[in-house]
Amino acid sequence: MNRAGCGPSQRLRALAALAGAALLSALWLLWLLGSTPVGVPVPPPTLVILVWHWPFTDRPPELPSNTCISYGVARCHLSTDHSLLASADAVVFHHRELQTQRARLPLASRPRGQPWVWASMESPSHTHGLGRLGGIFNWVLSYRQDSDIFVPYGRLEPHEGPVPPLPAKKRVAAWVVSNFQERQRRVQLYRQLAPHLQVDVFGRASRKPLCASCLLPAVARYLFYLSFENSQHRDYITEKFWRNALAAGTVPVVLGPPRATYEAFTPADAFVHVDDFGTAQELASFLVGMNESRYRHYLAWRARLRVRLFEDWRERFCAICTRYPHLPRGQVYEDLKGWFQA
């Protein structure tokens, strides 16, 4: 019986089939190795926030890649490099430099669809030139609760552990003020209080300045601190309340927005509001006549809460990245002045 042998052409076809199968197997393996496993989310890209001019200085701070990580914000890079204008995910402009014309808007070079952020922590009374900024900005960063990026001057956070002790209270009331103008409501109120309430005034206005590290220890020796804002506007509660009074461990006597606004941030019994009294003399009598038990009640919040201050512009700008996924695309503030002065 003859056994037919494999001819040369058959062997070549068999080898080609084996080679093709090997190639397909290799390509399949490479695809498996290079693909993302099912169910593993792809991390979002790092957002680049371009700060066109750093607030109040021509020398911006160092901005290493981990700047925002130190504030609990990941994948967020702050930069002041103008060459990134074409590629930045958002550009933020601080109003003071626009107001003084130390910085100008690069309108001619603005990439199509790029979000621009208007930033300011000043009150409307000290904010000028908004009329020429209509139809430019998409988002707002400010202390206003209805801002796209809401950044308060401070807030209260839960606190556990022993309450930091306070020094003995040796004086009645303190006030630190530099901008002292008779037309201001706070100055008028001080003039009305002074005959009935012992108020020690510090700051440039009284030629008794306090160094940065001296302010809180000095104020802590007083029962009350006059947290009088330089102007009264919606949500405008500044460091005069958060740092100078609450962080110092004294009871703030507040002049600013209505009581309800303060109560949105702090317990109702953590402060004394001037609007609760018909006259300055009534307010003074209430403060002077307060007994120790009632005074301790105003400090009871310290057993469960602590003050968190937001004073660093780096942290404020990193907040843009936190809010970025939730911000409205295509929004434009056509009347920025009308919105801010409302």
Disulfide bonds with the S-S distance in Angstrom:
Cys68-Cys318 2.02
Cys76-Cys321 2.00
Cys211-Cys214 1.92
